[in-house]
Amino acid sequence: KYLEIKNFLICLVGLPASGIKTFANKLKISLKKKFKNLDVKIIDPDLIRKKLTLKKFDHKKESIVRQKSLDRVKTELKKGYIVISDDLNYYSSMRHDLKNITDILNLDFFIIHIATPIEICLKWNEKRGKPIPNEVIYKIYNKFDKFKKYNWDVPIATYDISTLSDLNLVIEDLFTLMEKKIINLKQELKTQRKKFVPSVDNENLDKITRI
């Protein structure tokens, strides 16, 4: 199958303390079991951030953290790894930056929304000793870009982590959704190719199709 031989990018989206990291780690394990010929990399900007800001959060360095994270995503995809973006990605522009990388590399791109309610996020943040100030969570919640504004910006799946009893079953269902999306995209691609005149060379045809 297509998914067994080609890598792709998964963009996780959600609020702080929503369970994104838990989901990312579970997803990595399941992906490695399913696609034994491909390795999986999680790109966690928190690790990049800690190296740049050893003492405390510095918003002035966030643009650097973001760029380094994007560079890592692109590098690992080019190496042939399946990549999981373990970030909040709450702006559509953030998600588009990731999609743009897959467009350039001609790889598949999947958005997964971790839609744990803000009330639960605040409770989980409290249990962890409030590593993230509550006002930051509220700020991100109020600025969160809704989906479906653009055709490409639609989650393949949406999960409230607080309601899931078995993540493994959820991830198995997710694989089915991913495979269906790829099949549909390939069918659309064939249809689009038939609409172009034969005089268009292959390089330009691929570029037009991606756009």
C-alpha positions as CSV (number, residue, x, y, z in Angstrom):
1,K,0.0,0.0,0.0
2,Y,1.0,3.6,-0.5
3,L,1.3,4.4,3.2
4,E,3.7,1.5,3.7
5,I,6.4,2.9,1.4
6,K,6.2,6.7,1.6
7,N,6.6,9.0,4.6
8,F,4.3,11.9,5.5
9,L,3.7,14.7,8.0
10,I,1.2,14.8,10.8
11,C,0.4,18.2,12.2
12,L,-1.1,18.1,15.8
13,V,-3.2,21.0,16.8
14,G,-4.6,21.9,20.3
15,L,-4.4,24.0,23.4
16,P,-1.6,23.7,26.0
17,A,-2.1,20.8,28.5
18,S,-4.7,19.3,26.1
19,G,-2.8,15.9,25.8
20,I,-0.9,16.6,22.6
21,K,2.3,15.1,23.9
22,T,0.6,12.0,25.2
23,F,-1.1,11.5,21.9
24,A,2.1,12.2,19.9
25,N,4.0,9.5,21.9
26,K,1.3,6.9,21.5
27,L,1.0,7.7,17.8
28,K,4.7,7.3,17.3
29,I,4.7,3.8,18.9
30,S,1.7,2.8,16.7
31,L,3.2,4.2,13.5
32,K,6.5,2.3,14.1
33,K,4.6,-0.9,14.5
34,K,2.5,-0.4,11.4
35,F,5.2,0.9,9.1
36,K,8.2,-1.2,10.0
37,N,10.2,0.1,7.0
38,L,9.9,3.7,8.2
39,D,11.1,5.4,11.3
40,V,9.2,8.1,13.1
41,K,10.4,11.5,14.5
42,I,8.6,13.8,16.9
43,I,9.5,17.4,16.5
44,D,8.9,19.1,19.9
45,P,9.6,22.8,19.9
46,D,9.8,22.7,23.7
47,L,13.1,20.9,23.5
48,I,14.4,23.6,21.1
49,R,13.0,26.3,23.3
50,K,14.8,24.9,26.4
51,K,18.1,25.1,24.6
52,L,17.5,28.8,23.7
53,T,15.9,29.9,26.9
54,L,17.5,28.0,29.8
55,K,16.0,30.1,32.6
56,K,12.5,31.3,31.5
57,F,10.2,31.7,28.6
58,D,11.3,34.5,26.3
59,H,8.7,35.5,23.7
60,K,11.3,37.4,21.7
61,K,12.9,34.1,20.8
62,E,9.7,32.4,19.7
63,S,10.3,33.3,16.0
64,I,13.7,31.5,16.2
65,V,12.1,28.5,17.9
66,R,9.5,28.3,15.2
67,Q,12.0,28.5,12.4
68,K,14.3,25.9,13.9
69,S,11.3,23.6,14.4
70,L,10.2,24.0,10.7
71,D,13.8,23.4,9.6
72,R,13.9,20.2,11.6
73,V,10.6,19.0,10.2
74,K,11.8,19.6,6.6
75,T,15.2,17.9,7.3
76,E,13.6,14.7,8.8
77,L,11.0,14.5,6.0
78,K,13.8,14.7,3.4
79,K,15.6,11.8,5.2
80,G,12.5,9.7,4.7
81,Y,11.1,9.8,8.3
82,I,7.4,10.0,9.2
83,V,7.3,13.3,11.1
84,I,4.9,14.4,13.9
85,S,4.7,18.1,14.6
86,D,4.2,18.1,18.4
87,D,3.2,21.7,18.6
88,L,0.1,23.8,19.3
89,N,-0.2,25.0,15.7
90,Y,-3.2,27.1,16.7
91,Y,-2.8,29.7,13.9
92,S,-3.8,28.6,10.4
93,S,-0.5,30.3,9.2
94,M,1.4,27.9,11.4
95,R,-0.4,24.9,9.8
96,H,0.2,26.4,6.4
97,D,4.0,26.6,7.0
98,L,4.0,22.9,7.6
99,K,1.8,22.1,4.7
100,N,4.1,24.2,2.4
101,I,7.0,21.9,3.3
102,T,5.0,18.8,2.3
103,D,3.9,20.6,-0.9
104,I,7.6,21.2,-1.8
105,L,8.6,17.7,-1.0
106,N,5.4,16.2,-2.6
107,L,4.4,14.4,0.5
108,D,1.1,13.9,2.3
109,F,0.0,16.2,5.1
110,F,-2.5,15.3,7.8
111,I,-4.0,17.6,10.5
112,I,-5.2,16.1,13.8
113,H,-7.1,18.3,16.2
114,I,-6.7,17.5,19.9
115,A,-9.9,19.2,21.0
116,T,-9.8,18.7,24.8
117,P,-12.0,21.4,26.4
118,I,-10.3,24.4,27.9
119,E,-11.8,23.5,31.4
120,I,-10.1,20.1,31.3
121,C,-6.8,21.7,30.0
122,L,-6.8,24.1,33.0
123,K,-7.4,21.2,35.4
124,W,-4.6,19.1,33.9
125,N,-2.3,22.1,34.0
126,E,-3.2,22.6,37.7
127,K,-2.3,19.0,38.4
128,R,1.1,19.4,36.8
129,G,1.9,22.4,39.0
130,K,0.9,25.1,36.4
131,P,4.0,24.9,34.2
132,I,2.0,27.1,31.8
133,P,0.3,30.2,33.2
134,N,-3.5,30.0,32.9
135,E,-3.5,33.4,31.2
136,V,-1.4,31.9,28.4
137,I,-3.9,29.1,27.9
138,Y,-6.8,31.6,27.8
139,K,-4.8,33.8,25.4
140,I,-4.2,30.9,23.0
141,Y,-7.8,29.7,23.3
142,N,-9.1,33.2,22.3
143,K,-6.7,33.5,19.4
144,F,-7.2,29.9,18.1
145,D,-7.9,29.9,14.4
146,K,-11.0,27.8,13.5
147,F,-10.7,25.2,10.8
148,K,-12.4,25.1,7.3
149,K,-11.5,28.6,6.5
150,Y,-9.4,27.1,3.7
151,N,-10.0,23.8,1.8
152,W,-6.6,22.4,2.9
153,D,-7.1,23.4,6.6
154,V,-9.4,20.6,7.7
155,P,-8.5,18.0,10.4
156,I,-8.7,14.4,9.3
157,A,-9.8,13.6,12.8
158,T,-10.7,15.4,16.0
159,Y,-10.3,13.9,19.5
160,D,-11.1,15.0,23.0
161,I,-8.4,13.1,24.9
162,S,-10.3,13.3,28.2
163,T,-13.1,11.1,26.8
164,L,-10.9,8.4,25.2
165,S,-10.4,5.2,27.1
166,D,-8.2,3.4,24.6
167,L,-5.9,5.5,22.4
168,N,-4.7,2.4,20.5
169,L,-8.1,1.7,19.1
170,V,-8.5,5.4,18.2
171,I,-5.2,5.4,16.3
172,E,-6.2,2.2,14.4
173,D,-9.3,4.0,13.2
174,L,-7.1,7.0,12.3
175,F,-4.9,4.9,10.0
176,T,-8.1,3.9,8.1
177,L,-9.0,7.6,7.7
178,M,-5.5,8.4,6.4
179,E,-5.5,5.7,3.9
180,K,-9.0,6.8,2.6
181,K,-7.8,10.3,2.2
182,I,-4.7,9.2,0.2
183,I,-6.9,7.1,-2.1
184,N,-9.2,10.1,-2.7
185,L,-6.3,12.4,-3.4
186,K,-4.8,10.0,-5.9
187,Q,-8.2,9.7,-7.7
188,E,-8.5,13.5,-7.8
189,L,-5.0,13.8,-9.1
190,K,-5.8,11.4,-12.0
191,T,-8.9,13.4,-12.8
192,Q,-6.9,16.6,-12.8
193,R,-4.2,15.2,-15.1
194,K,-6.8,14.2,-17.7
195,K,-8.0,17.8,-17.9
196,F,-4.6,19.1,-18.9
197,V,-3.4,19.2,-22.5
198,P,-0.6,16.7,-23.5
199,S,1.7,19.5,-24.5
200,V,2.3,20.4,-20.8
201,D,5.7,18.9,-19.7
202,N,5.7,16.6,-16.6
203,E,7.6,19.0,-14.3
204,N,5.1,21.8,-14.9
205,L,2.2,19.4,-14.6
206,D,3.4,18.2,-11.2
207,K,3.8,21.7,-10.0
208,I,0.3,22.8,-11.3
209,T,-1.3,19.7,-9.7
210,R,0.3,20.4,-6.3
211,I,-0.9,24.0,-6.4
